[in-house]
């Protein structure tokens, strides 16, 4: 794709890049951050201290390969080892050992995880970014009420509101609120410091009466008043350390922990210079927020758009895995603390290896991948489905929204979505607008925002420079669309071009443009970009088309599309379905099972996928494309996979369609098909299904697998072998028996003769044997192999 002249060439980034970057960020940063947070653990007598030496941690190469993990239903993971030490404070002796913390699931080359032999993907979540947001609402009298909502990194909310008398309150619950002075005093500020750090001290003094002065006379009084209002307790509570700990745990930890992103947003919104490493809400933050709220009351400042992407953050796979790793370390801490106390109580000598077990980390990740809503089974219906599934963005999940409570405004398309979230590709039904798809060129920035690339237009610089801008930056520029591209500098740009500025679409002169899009398809997802002439389609039809492409199953005879968009090859390559040469060489041997080629003095054997079942029951099969003796280059296609031809995505068929009446057979929405579509296997597809049957020992006897099924015709049992299991290569149809199973059951009372029922009633004797019932399995038309 060309920008201006021969410069400014932009290539489409890897479609799995969002997953790879997230996992690498977890391994490089998140892992060490949580390990450094692990505290030093002491026994009750403070004689023994346990600590981790994080600098020496190491991840071991997996013991099994990806394919072996799938076939053996195991987890593809790496073992984590960390050096730990026990320090005896009396003699200052140190016992250091390398301990096994647990297994961490690894991401494979497809951007997915293999857990218990199943491909799983972690969906990226869109959350409200921590910080402060101002908004205005009308009360029951029609008067505007201004509020400032502080959102913590945990998702907790602290609301500040100003009433008609310009009094500022902090709402601690739905029904309870306290004065901003009490909250600031409880956080450690006195009245003098409060008045010195606000812009409107006269307003704070206006609602400071004698009762209020008593409440904030000391920090202890303010904490007691705050605790009384927050916990809704009566009487006169007594100040104690346990009361402070309870208040810290239930209120401040959940509502005042900003995190690094929240601290950055607070400093930007309130013009503060608090260090980034101070991630807790300070009295200075509260007072600055109150000053801005007073300014809003008197018409100064701007309200925040909660649906703007600059006020959202992406909770990526790195954040989710880091949260689970921190949770596992917290469980490990409790376990180590209890083990140390138990060893001292029983007068045993502990060692680092005896104190640490891998159970907390292993069980935490197993629970996360198995039960978390954002961890889903990878949809492998076709190559496009795999790619799109990993690029989804969801408002749903823990800390997010629900399909029943989300408003229309949240579901609607926002101007800040352009170039970041596709306006077309979304779910249908109750989750419409809540599950989106990342645009082609978009990426996740360092601060969790979605960044989109643009070309900078500068008269002074002759080079074309590409910039990645966050949603908070590009609204200050006039951005032209990428439809009017100049192939060389000799062609003059149009005098008037459409552009976007501050969430509005304008028509301006070319000299006023600051940036322009790099690609016309930049605004769409990869699913919508595969629709030819999407600009001429209705938006609802394009939505259905992007969703229906993901439902297409691989055909037995795939065919390239005649009309495409040029992105079919990129989708096929990034999906991992075709086999690709890793370096140049010469083909030595090829068949349906493997391809052998030599290069750089080595001979490599590439095994091909043969009739594997996907989790959607579609057939995954690779066909070699290179003959013996051919010289190949690095990156060349060696074998096509499911729904790919020549290394390009091939969904559906190029059929001849005529819009015409034909003797009334296609009236209304009926469709008339040629019989060649059926007899020519034009749309024939292979599906592989897995049937399981179990035998148990019941109270009436054991179940057994056998061919001897009573009361059945021999024709129905024709495909069973002597063991009662269907023979390989059999042609079966719907209703055929695959496995014969006999289950013993007590016969009904009505099946006994009158004399038998009499003897059973008098003597409790059972004269006849237990009859057996049969159980069978049915399948669709197909072969058994």
Secondary structure as GFF3:
##gff-version 3
##sequence-region A 1 785
A	DSSP	alpha_helix	17	25	.	.	.	ID=ss1
A	DSSP	pi_helix	26	30	.	.	.	ID=ss2
A	DSSP	alpha_helix	31	37	.	.	.	ID=ss3
A	DSSP	beta_strand	41	42	.	.	.	ID=ss4
A	DSSP	beta_strand	48	59	.	.	.	ID=ss5
A	DSSP	alpha_helix	66	71	.	.	.	ID=ss6
A	DSSP	beta_strand	77	88	.	.	.	ID=ss7
A	DSSP	beta_strand	93	105	.	.	.	ID=ss8
A	DSSP	beta_strand	113	115	.	.	.	ID=ss9
A	DSSP	beta_strand	118	122	.	.	.	ID=ss10
A	DSSP	beta_strand	124	128	.	.	.	ID=ss11
A	DSSP	beta_strand	131	138	.	.	.	ID=ss12
A	DSSP	beta_strand	144	151	.	.	.	ID=ss13
A	DSSP	beta_strand	157	162	.	.	.	ID=ss14
A	DSSP	beta_strand	168	171	.	.	.	ID=ss15
A	DSSP	beta_strand	177	179	.	.	.	ID=ss16
A	DSSP	alpha_helix	180	186	.	.	.	ID=ss17
A	DSSP	alpha_helix	191	196	.	.	.	ID=ss18
A	DSSP	alpha_helix	201	206	.	.	.	ID=ss19
A	DSSP	alpha_helix	210	215	.	.	.	ID=ss20
A	DSSP	alpha_helix	219	231	.	.	.	ID=ss21
A	DSSP	alpha_helix	241	247	.	.	.	ID=ss22
A	DSSP	pi_helix	248	252	.	.	.	ID=ss23
A	DSSP	alpha_helix	253	255	.	.	.	ID=ss24
A	DSSP	alpha_helix	259	270	.	.	.	ID=ss25
A	DSSP	alpha_helix	283	297	.	.	.	ID=ss26
A	DSSP	three_ten_helix	309	311	.	.	.	ID=ss27
A	DSSP	beta_strand	312	315	.	.	.	ID=ss28
A	DSSP	alpha_helix	317	345	.	.	.	ID=ss29
A	DSSP	alpha_helix	352	355	.	.	.	ID=ss30
A	DSSP	alpha_helix	359	371	.	.	.	ID=ss31
A	DSSP	beta_strand	375	377	.	.	.	ID=ss32
A	DSSP	alpha_helix	383	390	.	.	.	ID=ss33
A	DSSP	beta_strand	392	394	.	.	.	ID=ss34
A	DSSP	alpha_helix	408	411	.	.	.	ID=ss35
A	DSSP	three_ten_helix	415	417	.	.	.	ID=ss36
A	DSSP	beta_strand	435	437	.	.	.	ID=ss37
A	DSSP	beta_strand	443	444	.	.	.	ID=ss38
A	DSSP	beta_strand	450	456	.	.	.	ID=ss39
A	DSSP	beta_strand	465	469	.	.	.	ID=ss40
A	DSSP	alpha_helix	471	474	.	.	.	ID=ss41
A	DSSP	beta_strand	479	480	.	.	.	ID=ss42
A	DSSP	beta_strand	496	501	.	.	.	ID=ss43
A	DSSP	beta_strand	504	509	.	.	.	ID=ss44
A	DSSP	three_ten_helix	510	512	.	.	.	ID=ss45
A	DSSP	beta_strand	515	516	.	.	.	ID=ss46
A	DSSP	three_ten_helix	520	523	.	.	.	ID=ss47
A	DSSP	alpha_helix	526	529	.	.	.	ID=ss48
A	DSSP	three_ten_helix	534	536	.	.	.	ID=ss49
A	DSSP	alpha_helix	539	549	.	.	.	ID=ss50
A	DSSP	alpha_helix	568	575	.	.	.	ID=ss51
A	DSSP	beta_strand	579	580	.	.	.	ID=ss52
A	DSSP	beta_strand	585	590	.	.	.	ID=ss53
A	DSSP	beta_strand	594	599	.	.	.	ID=ss54
A	DSSP	beta_strand	602	607	.	.	.	ID=ss55
A	DSSP	beta_strand	612	613	.	.	.	ID=ss56
A	DSSP	beta_strand	619	620	.	.	.	ID=ss57
A	DSSP	beta_strand	623	624	.	.	.	ID=ss58
A	DSSP	beta_strand	631	632	.	.	.	ID=ss59
A	DSSP	beta_strand	637	640	.	.	.	ID=ss60
A	DSSP	beta_strand	644	645	.	.	.	ID=ss61
A	DSSP	beta_strand	648	649	.	.	.	ID=ss62
A	DSSP	alpha_helix	676	679	.	.	.	ID=ss63
A	DSSP	beta_strand	697	698	.	.	.	ID=ss64
A	DSSP	beta_strand	701	702	.	.	.	ID=ss65
A	DSSP	beta_strand	704	705	.	.	.	ID=ss66
A	DSSP	three_ten_helix	714	717	.	.	.	ID=ss67
A	DSSP	beta_strand	731	732	.	.	.	ID=ss68
A	DSSP	beta_strand	741	744	.	.	.	ID=ss69
A	DSSP	three_ten_helix	749	751	.	.	.	ID=ss70
A	DSSP	alpha_helix	754	763	.	.	.	ID=ss71
A	DSSP	beta_strand	772	775	.	.	.	ID=ss72
A	DSSP	beta_strand	782	783	.	.	.	ID=ss73
###
